[in-house]
Amino acid sequence: MRTMKWMRRLTAAVGLTVALAAPTIVTAQVPLVAGNWARFEYFDGVGPVAGMGFSFSSLTQRIRLRVTDVGFSGDAFDIFSGGVRILGTPDVPGGVDTGIFDPGIAFMTAGLSSAERLLDAGTYTFMVVLRTAGSGFDDGEGFLRVDLVDGPPPPPPPVDVIPEPASVLLMATGLLGLAVVSRRRAINTTNSAA
């Protein structure tokens, strides 16, 4: 009997710890319209809720993705697509009432957390995750926007010139093999000349 109570309390404590440690995510599915800000809400302190996805597709043009906090400063977001973090806003000092709820102005305001990234043409589903809840409130809002961009694609990422350990090992084994063969030939040549 005593063991059962202890196990129930431990299970409840572990469940509460997991709920508090998990990131808070926004709550519905919304198709994005290029050139318009899409509002999302988040609820901190409730634990994870059903994820809110934003979808957008561009077959030929690159996409500029923007995200911003509004109102009270201190909240920071991560944007995921296909399970990969593609954008994150910086952490800023929290709890300051900026009074700015227009996302266009908020995006350009230094005291609010915002970021942007250029993406290649394609089909995306964006997931917004509240990474830092620093505004001092249990809930809040932010905005997401996509714009189509003309112009050449971004340059490819730099090539990593550092060889992998397996490649170095393979090359060293090959060189060692050449040295052994060379040594045997030299010994055979010396023995046959004698």
C-alpha positions as CSV (number, residue, x, y, z in Angstrom):
1,M,0.0,0.0,0.0
2,R,2.8,2.4,1.0
3,T,4.7,1.5,-2.2
4,M,1.7,2.2,-4.4
5,K,1.3,5.8,-2.9
6,W,5.1,6.4,-3.4
7,M,4.9,5.2,-7.0
8,R,1.9,7.4,-7.8
9,R,3.6,10.4,-6.3
10,L,6.8,9.7,-8.3
11,T,4.8,9.2,-11.5
12,A,3.0,12.5,-10.9
13,A,6.3,14.4,-10.2
14,V,7.9,13.0,-13.3
15,G,4.9,13.9,-15.5
16,L,4.9,17.4,-14.1
17,T,8.6,17.8,-14.7
18,V,8.3,16.6,-18.3
19,A,5.3,18.9,-18.9
20,L,7.2,21.9,-17.6
21,A,10.4,21.2,-19.5
22,A,8.7,20.5,-22.8
23,P,8.6,23.5,-25.3
24,T,5.3,25.2,-25.7
25,I,4.0,25.2,-29.2
26,V,1.3,27.2,-31.0
27,T,-2.1,25.7,-31.7
28,A,-3.7,25.2,-35.2
29,Q,-3.1,24.7,-39.0
30,V,-3.0,27.9,-41.2
31,P,-2.1,28.3,-44.9
32,L,0.1,31.4,-45.3
33,V,-0.6,34.1,-47.8
34,A,2.4,35.8,-49.3
35,G,2.8,39.4,-48.1
36,N,0.5,39.1,-45.1
37,W,1.3,38.6,-41.4
38,A,-0.2,35.5,-39.8
39,R,-0.9,35.7,-36.1
40,F,-0.2,32.8,-33.7
41,E,-0.9,32.4,-30.0
42,Y,1.1,30.5,-27.4
43,F,0.2,29.4,-24.0
44,D,3.1,29.1,-21.6
45,G,2.8,27.1,-18.4
46,V,0.2,24.7,-19.8
47,G,2.8,22.4,-21.3
48,P,2.9,21.3,-24.9
49,V,-0.4,21.6,-26.8
50,A,-1.3,20.4,-30.3
51,G,1.2,21.9,-32.8
52,M,0.2,24.8,-35.1
53,G,1.6,24.4,-38.6
54,F,1.8,27.1,-41.3
55,S,2.0,25.9,-44.8
56,F,3.4,27.7,-47.9
57,S,4.5,26.7,-51.4
58,S,6.5,28.5,-54.1
59,L,7.6,26.5,-57.2
60,T,9.9,29.1,-58.7
61,Q,10.6,32.0,-56.4
62,R,12.6,32.1,-53.2
63,I,10.8,32.7,-49.9
64,R,11.7,35.3,-47.2
65,L,10.4,34.0,-43.9
66,R,10.0,36.4,-41.0
67,V,8.8,36.0,-37.4
68,T,8.4,38.6,-34.7
69,D,7.2,39.0,-31.1
70,V,4.8,41.8,-30.3
71,G,3.7,43.6,-27.1
72,F,5.8,42.7,-24.1
73,S,9.4,41.9,-24.9
74,G,11.2,38.7,-23.8
75,D,9.6,35.9,-25.8
76,A,11.8,34.0,-28.4
77,F,10.8,31.5,-31.0
78,D,12.2,28.7,-33.1
79,I,10.7,27.8,-36.5
80,F,11.0,24.2,-37.7
81,S,10.2,22.7,-41.1
82,G,10.3,18.9,-41.6
83,G,11.6,18.5,-38.0
84,V,14.7,20.7,-38.7
85,R,15.2,24.1,-37.0
86,I,15.4,26.6,-39.8
87,L,15.1,29.9,-37.9
88,G,15.4,31.2,-34.4
89,T,14.8,34.6,-32.9
90,P,17.4,36.0,-30.4
91,D,16.7,36.2,-26.7
92,V,16.1,39.8,-25.6
93,P,15.5,41.3,-22.1
94,G,12.0,40.6,-21.0
95,G,9.1,42.3,-19.3
96,V,9.2,45.6,-21.2
97,D,5.8,46.8,-22.4
98,T,6.6,48.2,-25.9
99,G,2.9,48.9,-26.7
100,I,3.7,47.7,-30.3
101,F,1.2,45.2,-31.6
102,D,1.7,46.0,-35.3
103,P,3.9,43.2,-36.6
104,G,5.5,45.3,-39.3
105,I,6.7,47.8,-36.7
106,A,7.5,45.1,-34.2
107,F,9.8,43.4,-36.7
108,M,11.9,46.6,-36.9
109,T,11.9,47.3,-33.2
110,A,15.2,46.5,-31.5
111,G,13.6,45.5,-28.1
112,L,11.4,42.8,-29.6
113,S,12.7,39.4,-30.7
114,S,12.4,38.9,-34.5
115,A,14.4,37.2,-37.3
116,E,14.2,36.4,-41.0
117,R,15.7,33.9,-43.4
118,L,15.7,33.3,-47.2
119,L,14.6,29.9,-48.3
120,D,14.8,28.2,-51.7
121,A,11.6,27.7,-53.7
122,G,9.7,24.7,-52.5
123,T,6.8,23.5,-50.3
124,Y,7.1,24.1,-46.5
125,T,5.2,23.4,-43.4
126,F,6.4,25.7,-40.6
127,M,6.1,24.8,-36.9
128,V,6.4,27.6,-34.4
129,V,7.9,26.7,-31.0
130,L,8.1,29.1,-28.0
131,R,11.7,28.7,-26.9
132,T,11.9,31.4,-24.2
133,A,8.9,32.8,-22.3
134,G,10.5,36.0,-20.9
135,S,7.6,38.4,-21.1
136,G,6.3,37.5,-17.6
137,F,2.9,36.4,-18.9
138,D,1.3,32.9,-19.3
139,D,0.3,33.5,-22.8
140,G,1.0,35.8,-25.7
141,E,1.2,36.2,-29.5
142,G,3.6,36.6,-32.3
143,F,3.4,36.9,-36.1
144,L,4.8,35.0,-39.0
145,R,5.1,36.2,-42.6
146,V,6.3,34.9,-46.0
147,D,7.2,37.0,-49.0
148,L,8.2,35.9,-52.5
149,V,11.7,37.1,-53.6
150,D,13.0,37.5,-57.1
151,G,16.7,37.1,-58.0
152,P,19.3,34.4,-58.2
153,P,19.4,31.6,-55.6
154,P,21.7,31.9,-52.7
155,P,25.2,30.7,-53.1
156,P,25.9,27.0,-52.0
157,P,27.3,26.5,-48.6
158,P,31.1,26.3,-48.4
159,V,32.6,22.9,-48.9
160,D,34.2,21.3,-45.9
161,V,37.9,20.7,-46.7
162,I,38.7,18.7,-43.5
163,P,38.8,15.0,-44.4
164,E,36.7,12.6,-42.3
165,P,38.6,10.2,-40.0
166,A,37.5,7.2,-42.1
167,S,39.0,8.8,-45.2
168,V,42.3,9.5,-43.4
169,L,42.4,5.9,-42.1
170,L,41.7,4.5,-45.6
171,M,44.5,6.7,-47.1
172,A,47.0,5.7,-44.4
173,T,46.2,2.0,-44.9
174,G,46.8,2.4,-48.7
175,L,50.1,4.2,-48.1
176,L,51.2,1.5,-45.6
177,G,50.3,-1.1,-48.2
178,L,52.4,0.6,-50.9
179,A,55.3,0.9,-48.5
180,V,55.1,-2.9,-47.7
181,V,55.0,-3.8,-51.4
182,S,57.9,-1.5,-52.2
183,R,59.9,-2.9,-49.3
184,R,59.3,-6.5,-50.5
185,R,60.3,-5.6,-54.0
186,A,63.5,-4.1,-52.8
187,I,64.3,-7.2,-50.7
188,N,63.5,-9.5,-53.6
189,T,65.6,-7.5,-56.0
190,T,68.5,-7.6,-53.5
191,N,68.2,-11.4,-52.9
192,S,67.9,-12.2,-56.7
193,A,71.0,-10.1,-57.4
194,A,73.1,-11.9,-54.9
